[in-house]
Amino acid sequence: MCEEALQQVFRAVIISKVCYASSIWWGFTSAADRQQLKALELSELTELVEAVDDRLFQLILKDNHILSSLLPPKSDNCFNLRKKYHNKACIVTVKNTHLFDCNFIVRLLYKDCY
C-alpha cells in the first residue's frame, strides 16, 4: 500500500476512535490533552467534536429523545432580541466543583449564551 493510502486509513481509523463518545469525555480534557490529540495530525479535531456535540444536542432538544428529561424546562421569555441557540431556560446554579462545567448538557446549554 502506498504511503498516501496508509495515511488516509490511519486518519479514518483515528478520527473514528477519537470521536467515539467524544461528547462525554471532551469536557474533561485539558489544553495539554487537546494538544496531544492534535499531534496525531488531526488539526480539525476541535471542529469535528463541536459539530458532533451540536448534532447530538439538537437531537436531545427534540422532546422524544431519551436525554431530553435532563434539560431544564422551556423558557417563557417573550423577548425576541436575537436568535437563541435553544429555547431552554438557563437556570443559574451554584457550581460546587469544576466537574459541573465538564458535563455535556451544561456545556451545551451555556454555549453561545453571552
VMD Tcl script that builds the backbone (N, CA, C; Angstrom):
set m [mol new atoms 342]
animate dup $m
set s [atomselect $m all]
$s set {name element resname resid chain x y z} {
  {N N MET 1 A 0.851 -1.172 0.000}
  {CA C MET 1 A 0.000 0.000 0.000}
  {C C MET 1 A 0.899 1.239 0.000}
  {N N CYS 2 A 0.554 2.213 -0.782}
  {CA C CYS 2 A 1.384 3.421 -0.846}
  {C C CYS 2 A 1.208 4.255 0.428}
  {N N GLU 3 A 2.136 5.171 0.623}
  {CA C GLU 3 A 2.135 5.975 1.857}
  {C C GLU 3 A 0.900 6.848 1.980}
  {N N GLU 4 A 0.436 7.377 0.867}
  {CA C GLU 4 A -0.749 8.237 0.893}
  {C C GLU 4 A -1.999 7.461 1.324}
  {N N ALA 5 A -2.134 6.249 0.841}
  {CA C ALA 5 A -3.271 5.407 1.218}
  {C C ALA 5 A -3.187 5.019 2.689}
  {N N LEU 6 A -1.978 4.735 3.160}
  {CA C LEU 6 A -1.803 4.409 4.581}
  {C C LEU 6 A -2.199 5.576 5.469}
  {N N GLN 7 A -1.837 6.787 5.069}
  {CA C GLN 7 A -2.209 7.964 5.849}
  {C C GLN 7 A -3.722 8.155 5.874}
  {N N GLN 8 A -4.390 7.889 4.772}
  {CA C GLN 8 A -5.853 8.012 4.737}
  {C C GLN 8 A -6.505 6.991 5.653}
  {N N VAL 9 A -5.998 5.759 5.625}
  {CA C VAL 9 A -6.536 4.722 6.510}
  {C C VAL 9 A -6.288 5.091 7.964}
  {N N PHE 10 A -5.080 5.579 8.269}
  {CA C PHE 10 A -4.742 5.991 9.627}
  {C C PHE 10 A -5.691 7.081 10.115}
  {N N ARG 11 A -5.888 8.108 9.283}
  {CA C ARG 11 A -6.773 9.220 9.675}
  {C C ARG 11 A -8.197 8.731 9.893}
  {N N ALA 12 A -8.683 7.867 9.016}
  {CA C ALA 12 A -10.058 7.379 9.154}
  {C C ALA 12 A -10.235 6.594 10.444}
  {N N VAL 13 A -9.281 5.736 10.750}
  {CA C VAL 13 A -9.377 4.917 11.963}
  {C C VAL 13 A -9.240 5.787 13.202}
  {N N ILE 14 A -8.253 6.675 13.224}
  {CA C ILE 14 A -8.013 7.511 14.398}
  {C C ILE 14 A -9.177 8.467 14.636}
  {N N ILE 15 A -9.692 9.072 13.587}
  {CA C ILE 15 A -10.808 10.005 13.759}
  {C C ILE 15 A -12.019 9.288 14.325}
  {N N SER 16 A -12.310 8.094 13.844}
  {CA C SER 16 A -13.469 7.369 14.369}
  {C C SER 16 A -13.249 6.963 15.820}
  {N N LYS 17 A -12.028 6.571 16.168}
  {CA C LYS 17 A -11.736 6.178 17.556}
  {C C LYS 17 A -11.791 7.376 18.497}
  {N N VAL 18 A -11.226 8.496 18.071}
  {CA C VAL 18 A -11.175 9.682 18.932}
  {C C VAL 18 A -12.563 10.305 19.081}
  {N N CYS 19 A -13.337 10.321 18.017}
  {CA C CYS 19 A -14.654 10.956 18.066}
  {C C CYS 19 A -15.714 10.084 18.717}
  {N N TYR 20 A -15.412 8.811 18.946}
  {CA C TYR 20 A -16.381 7.936 19.586}
  {C C TYR 20 A -16.648 8.429 21.010}
  {N N ALA 21 A -17.880 8.739 21.302}
  {CA C ALA 21 A -18.318 9.213 22.617}
  {C C ALA 21 A -17.579 10.481 23.044}
  {N N SER 22 A -17.126 11.268 22.086}
  {CA C SER 22 A -16.384 12.485 22.417}
  {C C SER 22 A -17.234 13.492 23.174}
  {N N SER 23 A -18.549 13.445 23.000}
  {CA C SER 23 A -19.422 14.373 23.715}
  {C C SER 23 A -19.297 14.192 25.220}
  {N N ILE 24 A -19.010 12.986 25.639}
  {CA C ILE 24 A -18.908 12.705 27.069}
  {C C ILE 24 A -17.550 13.125 27.621}
  {N N TRP 25 A -16.467 12.743 26.965}
  {CA C TRP 25 A -15.143 12.957 27.544}
  {C C TRP 25 A -14.492 14.266 27.142}
  {N N TRP 26 A -14.976 14.949 26.125}
  {CA C TRP 26 A -14.309 16.162 25.639}
  {C C TRP 26 A -14.245 17.257 26.697}
  {N N GLY 27 A -15.265 17.404 27.502}
  {CA C GLY 27 A -15.289 18.435 28.532}
  {C C GLY 27 A -14.260 18.223 29.623}
  {N N PHE 28 A -13.782 17.001 29.768}
  {CA C PHE 28 A -12.808 16.688 30.805}
  {C C PHE 28 A -11.367 16.830 30.334}
  {N N THR 29 A -11.157 17.149 29.061}
  {CA C THR 29 A -9.791 17.276 28.551}
  {C C THR 29 A -9.239 18.663 28.856}
  {N N SER 30 A -7.952 18.704 29.064}
  {CA C SER 30 A -7.272 19.985 29.286}
  {C C SER 30 A -6.691 20.458 27.959}
  {N N ALA 31 A -6.139 21.644 27.968}
  {CA C ALA 31 A -5.497 22.171 26.757}
  {C C ALA 31 A -4.317 21.304 26.352}
  {N N ALA 32 A -3.598 20.779 27.321}
  {CA C ALA 32 A -2.459 19.901 27.024}
  {C C ALA 32 A -2.929 18.604 26.372}
  {N N ASP 33 A -4.047 18.064 26.864}
  {CA C ASP 33 A -4.610 16.850 26.260}
  {C C ASP 33 A -5.006 17.094 24.815}
  {N N ARG 34 A -5.603 18.236 24.563}
  {CA C ARG 34 A -6.034 18.560 23.194}
  {C C ARG 34 A -4.840 18.771 22.276}
  {N N GLN 35 A -3.755 19.336 22.802}
  {CA C GLN 35 A -2.546 19.494 22.001}
  {C C GLN 35 A -1.967 18.132 21.637}
  {N N GLN 36 A -2.010 17.178 22.562}
  {CA C GLN 36 A -1.512 15.839 22.271}
  {C C GLN 36 A -2.361 15.161 21.202}
  {N N LEU 37 A -3.660 15.393 21.244}
  {CA C LEU 37 A -4.525 14.826 20.211}
  {C C LEU 37 A -4.248 15.450 18.855}
  {N N LYS 38 A -3.949 16.743 18.842}
  {CA C LYS 38 A -3.622 17.410 17.578}
  {C C LYS 38 A -2.276 16.949 17.033}
  {N N ALA 39 A -1.425 16.391 17.892}
  {CA C ALA 39 A -0.144 15.864 17.432}
  {C C ALA 39 A -0.331 14.656 16.521}
  {N N LEU 40 A -1.500 14.068 16.548}
  {CA C LEU 40 A -1.812 12.954 15.649}
  {C C LEU 40 A -2.177 13.443 14.254}
  {N N GLU 41 A -1.869 14.703 13.988}
  {CA C GLU 41 A -2.173 15.350 12.711}
  {C C GLU 41 A -3.676 15.423 12.467}
  {N N LEU 42 A -4.392 15.708 13.518}
  {CA C LEU 42 A -5.839 15.893 13.440}
  {C C LEU 42 A -6.143 17.341 13.771}
  {N N SER 43 A -5.725 18.242 12.913}
  {CA C SER 43 A -5.854 19.668 13.183}
  {C C SER 43 A -7.306 20.111 13.289}
  {N N GLU 44 A -8.212 19.441 12.610}
  {CA C GLU 44 A -9.619 19.835 12.630}
  {C C GLU 44 A -10.418 19.086 13.699}
  {N N LEU 45 A -9.729 18.492 14.667}
  {CA C LEU 45 A -10.403 17.691 15.686}
  {C C LEU 45 A -11.402 18.508 16.499}
  {N N THR 46 A -11.044 19.710 16.896}
  {CA C THR 46 A -11.944 20.552 17.681}
  {C C THR 46 A -13.231 20.826 16.917}
  {N N GLU 47 A -13.108 21.133 15.642}
  {CA C GLU 47 A -14.296 21.405 14.829}
  {C C GLU 47 A -15.155 20.156 14.675}
  {N N LEU 48 A -14.509 18.996 14.516}
  {CA C LEU 48 A -15.263 17.747 14.394}
  {C C LEU 48 A -16.051 17.458 15.665}
  {N N VAL 49 A -15.385 17.597 16.812}
  {CA C VAL 49 A -16.046 17.305 18.091}
  {C C VAL 49 A -17.190 18.290 18.340}
  {N N GLU 50 A -16.969 19.567 18.043}
  {CA C GLU 50 A -18.032 20.552 18.239}
  {C C GLU 50 A -19.215 20.281 17.311}
  {N N ALA 51 A -18.960 19.839 16.100}
  {CA C ALA 51 A -20.048 19.509 15.178}
  {C C ALA 51 A -20.838 18.306 15.680}
  {N N VAL 52 A -20.141 17.312 16.215}
  {CA C VAL 52 A -20.817 16.142 16.775}
  {C C VAL 52 A -21.647 16.554 17.990}
  {N N ASP 53 A -21.070 17.397 18.849}
  {CA C ASP 53 A -21.803 17.883 20.024}
  {C C ASP 53 A -23.070 18.630 19.616}
  {N N ASP 54 A -22.950 19.506 18.635}
  {CA C ASP 54 A -24.109 20.278 18.188}
  {C C ASP 54 A -25.209 19.372 17.624}
  {N N ARG 55 A -24.807 18.383 16.832}
  {CA C ARG 55 A -25.800 17.458 16.271}
  {C C ARG 55 A -26.517 16.686 17.371}
  {N N LEU 56 A -25.752 16.183 18.342}
  {CA C LEU 56 A -26.360 15.431 19.439}
  {C C LEU 56 A -27.282 16.324 20.259}
  {N N PHE 57 A -26.854 17.553 20.530}
  {CA C PHE 57 A -27.674 18.457 21.332}
  {C C PHE 57 A -28.979 18.812 20.606}
  {N N GLN 58 A -28.911 18.996 19.303}
  {CA C GLN 58 A -30.133 19.269 18.542}
  {C C GLN 58 A -31.083 18.086 18.599}
  {N N LEU 59 A -30.553 16.874 18.595}
  {CA C LEU 59 A -31.410 15.693 18.740}
  {C C LEU 59 A -32.026 15.616 20.136}
  {N N ILE 60 A -31.240 15.991 21.138}
  {CA C ILE 60 A -31.743 15.963 22.514}
  {C C ILE 60 A -32.834 17.010 22.715}
  {N N LEU 61 A -32.740 18.136 22.027}
  {CA C LEU 61 A -33.740 19.197 22.167}
  {C C LEU 61 A -35.119 18.759 21.698}
  {N N LYS 62 A -35.164 17.755 20.849}
  {CA C LYS 62 A -36.464 17.217 20.445}
  {C C LYS 62 A -37.061 16.489 21.645}
  {N N ASP 63 A -38.341 16.628 21.841}
  {CA C ASP 63 A -38.974 16.098 23.045}
  {C C ASP 63 A -38.979 14.575 23.149}
  {N N ASN 64 A -38.798 13.878 22.049}
  {CA C ASN 64 A -38.881 12.424 22.117}
  {C C ASN 64 A -37.531 11.743 22.369}
  {N N HIS 65 A -36.470 12.498 22.595}
  {CA C HIS 65 A -35.165 11.901 22.870}
  {C C HIS 65 A -35.091 11.488 24.327}
  {N N ILE 66 A -34.403 10.403 24.592}
  {CA C ILE 66 A -34.330 9.867 25.952}
  {C C ILE 66 A -33.612 10.812 26.917}
  {N N LEU 67 A -32.672 11.608 26.426}
  {CA C LEU 67 A -31.932 12.528 27.283}
  {C C LEU 67 A -32.619 13.876 27.470}
  {N N SER 68 A -33.746 14.093 26.811}
  {CA C SER 68 A -34.425 15.389 26.938}
  {C C SER 68 A -34.958 15.623 28.346}
  {N N SER 69 A -35.102 14.579 29.126}
  {CA C SER 69 A -35.558 14.757 30.511}
  {C C SER 69 A -34.483 15.420 31.380}
  {N N LEU 70 A -33.235 15.442 30.919}
  {CA C LEU 70 A -32.160 16.080 31.673}
  {C C LEU 70 A -32.113 17.587 31.471}
  {N N LEU 71 A -32.857 18.088 30.499}
  {CA C LEU 71 A -32.848 19.517 30.188}
  {C C LEU 71 A -33.806 20.281 31.094}
  {N N PRO 72 A -33.525 21.553 31.333}
  {CA C PRO 72 A -34.453 22.381 32.104}
  {C C PRO 72 A -35.711 22.652 31.284}
  {N N PRO 73 A -36.753 23.167 31.908}
  {CA C PRO 73 A -37.990 23.457 31.161}
  {C C PRO 73 A -37.771 24.570 30.137}
  {N N LYS 74 A -38.700 24.657 29.195}
  {CA C LYS 74 A -38.620 25.703 28.170}
  {C C LYS 74 A -38.798 27.072 28.804}
  {N N SER 75 A -38.128 28.045 28.223}
  {CA C SER 75 A -38.201 29.410 28.716}
  {C C SER 75 A -39.480 30.074 28.204}
  {N N ASP 76 A -40.133 30.824 29.054}
  {CA C ASP 76 A -41.343 31.548 28.666}
  {C C ASP 76 A -41.027 33.013 28.374}
  {N N ASN 77 A -39.826 33.279 27.955}
  {CA C ASN 77 A -39.396 34.633 27.670}
  {C C ASN 77 A -40.086 35.136 26.404}
  {N N CYS 78 A -40.715 36.284 26.467}
  {CA C CYS 78 A -41.441 36.808 25.308}
  {C C CYS 78 A -40.604 37.789 24.491}
  {N N PHE 79 A -39.352 38.019 24.895}
  {CA C PHE 79 A -38.494 38.927 24.153}
  {C C PHE 79 A -37.825 38.186 23.004}
  {N N ASN 80 A -37.772 38.807 21.851}
  {CA C ASN 80 A -37.128 38.220 20.686}
  {C C ASN 80 A -36.028 39.168 20.199}
  {N N LEU 81 A -35.012 39.364 21.019}
  {CA C LEU 81 A -33.972 40.325 20.687}
  {C C LEU 81 A -32.953 39.744 19.706}
  {N N ARG 82 A -32.629 38.473 19.833}
  {CA C ARG 82 A -31.693 37.830 18.923}
  {C C ARG 82 A -32.012 36.338 18.879}
  {N N LYS 83 A -31.483 35.698 17.875}
  {CA C LYS 83 A -31.719 34.263 17.725}
  {C C LYS 83 A -30.986 33.506 18.823}
  {N N LYS 84 A -31.659 32.561 19.443}
  {CA C LYS 84 A -31.074 31.787 20.515}
  {C C LYS 84 A -30.661 30.416 20.004}
  {N N TYR 85 A -29.694 29.847 20.682}
  {CA C TYR 85 A -29.203 28.513 20.357}
  {C C TYR 85 A -30.244 27.461 20.714}
  {N N HIS 86 A -31.011 27.722 21.764}
  {CA C HIS 86 A -32.082 26.819 22.193}
  {C C HIS 86 A -33.096 27.642 22.968}
  {N N ASN 87 A -34.252 27.052 23.252}
  {CA C ASN 87 A -35.296 27.773 23.980}
  {C C ASN 87 A -35.450 27.266 25.409}
  {N N LYS 88 A -34.406 26.676 25.945}
  {CA C LYS 88 A -34.428 26.172 27.316}
  {C C LYS 88 A -33.944 27.256 28.265}
  {N N ALA 89 A -34.505 27.265 29.448}
  {CA C ALA 89 A -34.105 28.244 30.462}
  {C C ALA 89 A -32.745 27.847 31.016}
  {N N CYS 90 A -31.833 28.784 31.055}
  {CA C CYS 90 A -30.527 28.540 31.665}
  {C C CYS 90 A -30.648 28.866 33.139}
  {N N ILE 91 A -30.835 27.851 33.914}
  {CA C ILE 91 A -31.025 28.020 35.344}
  {C C ILE 91 A -29.666 28.187 35.998}
  {N N VAL 92 A -29.486 29.268 36.696}
  {CA C VAL 92 A -28.216 29.523 37.358}
  {C C VAL 92 A -28.168 28.683 38.623}
  {N N THR 93 A -27.137 27.874 38.709}
  {CA C THR 93 A -26.965 27.019 39.881}
  {C C THR 93 A -25.604 27.281 40.490}
  {N N VAL 94 A -25.471 26.899 41.715}
  {CA C VAL 94 A -24.199 27.060 42.405}
  {C C VAL 94 A -23.255 25.972 41.903}
  {N N LYS 95 A -22.069 26.396 41.481}
  {CA C LYS 95 A -21.086 25.442 40.987}
  {C C LYS 95 A -20.186 25.043 42.144}
  {N N ASN 96 A -20.324 23.816 42.565}
  {CA C ASN 96 A -19.513 23.337 43.680}
  {C C ASN 96 A -18.150 22.839 43.234}
  {N N THR 97 A -18.073 22.305 42.023}
  {CA C THR 97 A -16.818 21.735 41.539}
  {C C THR 97 A -16.592 22.133 40.087}
  {N N HIS 98 A -15.377 21.887 39.636}
  {CA C HIS 98 A -15.035 22.118 38.237}
  {C C HIS 98 A -15.750 21.109 37.337}
  {N N LEU 99 A -16.108 19.970 37.863}
  {CA C LEU 99 A -16.759 18.925 37.077}
  {C C LEU 99 A -18.113 19.371 36.538}
  {N N PHE 100 A -18.716 20.346 37.183}
  {CA C PHE 100 A -20.004 20.861 36.721}
  {C C PHE 100 A -19.888 21.394 35.295}
  {N N ASP 101 A -18.804 22.120 35.005}
  {CA C ASP 101 A -18.594 22.696 33.679}
  {C C ASP 101 A -18.246 21.647 32.630}
  {N N CYS 102 A -17.787 20.480 33.056}
  {CA C CYS 102 A -17.381 19.429 32.124}
  {C C CYS 102 A -18.563 18.620 31.611}
  {N N ASN 103 A -19.703 18.722 32.238}
  {CA C ASN 103 A -20.891 17.972 31.862}
  {C C ASN 103 A -21.362 18.389 30.473}
  {N N PHE 104 A -21.705 17.419 29.638}
  {CA C PHE 104 A -22.121 17.700 28.264}
  {C C PHE 104 A -23.341 18.604 28.210}
  {N N ILE 105 A -24.374 18.292 28.986}
  {CA C ILE 105 A -25.613 19.067 28.951}
  {C C ILE 105 A -25.348 20.509 29.387}
  {N N VAL 106 A -24.591 20.692 30.446}
  {CA C VAL 106 A -24.289 22.038 30.947}
  {C C VAL 106 A -23.455 22.808 29.929}
  {N N ARG 107 A -22.454 22.149 29.350}
  {CA C ARG 107 A -21.611 22.828 28.356}
  {C C ARG 107 A -22.438 23.339 27.188}
  {N N LEU 108 A -23.365 22.528 26.697}
  {CA C LEU 108 A -24.142 22.935 25.524}
  {C C LEU 108 A -25.264 23.899 25.872}
  {N N LEU 109 A -25.804 23.819 27.099}
  {CA C LEU 109 A -26.832 24.788 27.494}
  {C C LEU 109 A -26.261 26.194 27.554}
  {N N TYR 110 A -25.020 26.302 28.031}
  {CA C TYR 110 A -24.414 27.626 28.176}
  {C C TYR 110 A -23.562 28.026 26.977}
  {N N LYS 111 A -23.544 27.223 25.941}
  {CA C LYS 111 A -22.765 27.555 24.744}
  {C C LYS 111 A -23.423 28.748 24.047}
  {N N ASP 112 A -22.645 29.732 23.708}
  {CA C ASP 112 A -23.104 30.920 22.981}
  {C C ASP 112 A -24.241 31.643 23.686}
  {N N CYS 113 A -24.227 31.679 25.002}
  {CA C CYS 113 A -25.313 32.367 25.719}
  {C C CYS 113 A -24.892 33.755 26.192}
  {N N TYR 114 A -23.792 34.239 25.720}
  {CA C TYR 114 A -23.310 35.564 26.098}
  {C C TYR 114 A -24.298 36.565 25.646}
}
mol reanalyze $m
mol bondsrecalc $m
mol representation Tube
mol addrep $m
